[in-house]
Structures are given as structure tokens and as C-alpha cells.
Amino acid sequence: MRKGRKNYLGCGAIIAGIVIFLALVLPTDFWWFILAAVLIGAGIWFIRCC
């Protein structure tokens, strides 16, 4: 797979579409769980990569 700006934009568009779709389907309490999971994942990523 080629690396570049188009690859990141495509992945971002797919992720944004999934988030919008899930926002229409899932209840609001679920999003607090997702936010917590994202924050934990970002923290682990920062510890490993930075």
C-alpha cells in the first residue's frame, strides 16, 4: 500500500462515516464508553511511541 496524504484522507473519511453511522444507531450512554476507550488507547500509544 502506498503511503501518502491520500491514504490518510481516505482512512479518515471511512472512520468519519462509521462514526456518523454509529451516532445514528447507538444510544448516547455508549459514547461515554467509546470516549474512555479512545483516551486509554491514545495514552498507551503516546507512552509507546513518544
Distance bins in CASP14 RR format, pairs under 12 A and 6 or more apart:
PFRMAT RR
TARGET T0000
AUTHOR 0000-0000-0000
RMODE 2
METHOD distances of the structure
MODEL  1
1 7 1 0 0 1 0 0 0 0 0 0 0
1 8 0 0 0 0 0 1 0 0 0 0 0
1 10 0 0 0 0 0 1 0 0 0 0 0
1 11 0 0 0 0 0 1 0 0 0 0 0
2 8 0 0 0 0 0 1 0 0 0 0 0
3 11 0 0 0 0 0 1 0 0 0 0 0
4 10 0 0 0 0 0 1 0 0 0 0 0
4 11 0 0 0 0 0 1 0 0 0 0 0
5 11 0 0 0 0 0 1 0 0 0 0 0
5 12 0 0 0 0 0 1 0 0 0 0 0
6 12 0 0 0 0 0 1 0 0 0 0 0
6 13 0 0 0 0 0 1 0 0 0 0 0
7 13 0 0 0 0 0 1 0 0 0 0 0
7 14 0 0 0 0 0 1 0 0 0 0 0
8 14 0 0 0 0 0 1 0 0 0 0 0
8 15 0 0 0 0 0 1 0 0 0 0 0
9 15 0 0 0 0 0 1 0 0 0 0 0
9 16 0 0 0 0 0 1 0 0 0 0 0
10 16 0 0 0 0 1 0 0 0 0 0 0
10 17 0 0 0 0 0 1 0 0 0 0 0
11 17 0 0 0 0 0 1 0 0 0 0 0
11 18 0 0 0 0 0 1 0 0 0 0 0
12 18 0 0 0 0 1 0 0 0 0 0 0
12 19 0 0 0 0 1 0 0 0 0 0 0
12 20 0 0 0 0 0 1 0 0 0 0 0
13 19 0 0 0 0 0 1 0 0 0 0 0
13 20 0 0 0 0 0 1 0 0 0 0 0
14 20 0 0 0 0 0 1 0 0 0 0 0
14 21 0 0 0 0 0 1 0 0 0 0 0
15 21 0 0 0 0 0 1 0 0 0 0 0
15 22 0 0 0 0 0 1 0 0 0 0 0
15 38 0 0 0 0 0 1 0 0 0 0 0
16 22 0 0 0 0 0 1 0 0 0 0 0
16 23 0 0 0 0 0 1 0 0 0 0 0
17 23 0 0 0 0 1 0 0 0 0 0 0
17 24 0 0 0 0 0 1 0 0 0 0 0
18 24 0 0 0 0 0 1 0 0 0 0 0
18 25 0 0 0 0 0 1 0 0 0 0 0
18 26 0 0 0 0 0 1 0 0 0 0 0
18 34 0 0 0 0 0 1 0 0 0 0 0
19 25 0 0 0 0 0 1 0 0 0 0 0
19 26 0 0 0 0 0 1 0 0 0 0 0
19 30 0 0 0 0 0 1 0 0 0 0 0
19 31 0 0 0 0 1 0 0 0 0 0 0
19 34 0 0 0 0 1 0 0 0 0 0 0
19 35 0 0 0 0 0 1 0 0 0 0 0
19 38 0 0 0 0 0 1 0 0 0 0 0
20 26 0 0 0 0 0 1 0 0 0 0 0
22 28 0 0 0 0 0 1 0 0 0 0 0
22 30 0 0 0 0 1 0 0 0 0 0 0
22 31 0 0 0 0 1 0 0 0 0 0 0
22 33 0 0 0 0 0 1 0 0 0 0 0
22 34 0 0 0 0 1 0 0 0 0 0 0
23 30 0 0 0 0 1 0 0 0 0 0 0
23 31 1 0 0 1 0 0 0 0 0 0 0
23 34 0 0 0 0 0 1 0 0 0 0 0
25 31 0 0 0 0 0 1 0 0 0 0 0
26 32 0 0 0 0 0 1 0 0 0 0 0
26 33 0 0 0 0 1 0 0 0 0 0 0
26 34 0 0 0 0 1 0 0 0 0 0 0
27 33 0 0 0 0 0 1 0 0 0 0 0
27 34 0 0 0 0 0 1 0 0 0 0 0
28 34 0 0 0 0 0 1 0 0 0 0 0
28 35 0 0 0 0 0 1 0 0 0 0 0
29 35 0 0 0 0 0 1 0 0 0 0 0
29 36 0 0 0 0 0 1 0 0 0 0 0
30 36 0 0 0 0 0 1 0 0 0 0 0
30 37 0 0 0 0 0 1 0 0 0 0 0
31 37 0 0 0 0 0 1 0 0 0 0 0
31 38 0 0 0 0 0 1 0 0 0 0 0
32 38 0 0 0 0 0 1 0 0 0 0 0
32 39 0 0 0 0 0 1 0 0 0 0 0
33 39 0 0 0 0 0 1 0 0 0 0 0
33 40 0 0 0 0 0 1 0 0 0 0 0
34 40 0 0 0 0 0 1 0 0 0 0 0
34 41 0 0 0 0 0 1 0 0 0 0 0
35 41 0 0 0 0 0 1 0 0 0 0 0
35 42 0 0 0 0 0 1 0 0 0 0 0
36 42 0 0 0 0 0 1 0 0 0 0 0
36 43 0 0 0 0 0 1 0 0 0 0 0
37 43 0 0 0 0 0 1 0 0 0 0 0
37 44 0 0 0 0 0 1 0 0 0 0 0
38 44 0 0 0 0 0 1 0 0 0 0 0
38 45 0 0 0 0 0 1 0 0 0 0 0
39 45 0 0 0 0 0 1 0 0 0 0 0
39 46 0 0 0 0 0 1 0 0 0 0 0
40 46 0 0 0 0 0 1 0 0 0 0 0
40 47 0 0 0 0 0 1 0 0 0 0 0
41 47 0 0 0 0 1 0 0 0 0 0 0
41 48 0 0 0 0 1 0 0 0 0 0 0
41 49 0 0 0 0 0 1 0 0 0 0 0
42 48 0 0 0 0 0 1 0 0 0 0 0
42 49 0 0 0 0 0 1 0 0 0 0 0
42 50 0 0 0 0 0 1 0 0 0 0 0
43 49 0 0 0 0 1 0 0 0 0 0 0
43 50 0 0 0 0 1 0 0 0 0 0 0
44 50 0 0 0 0 0 1 0 0 0 0 0
END
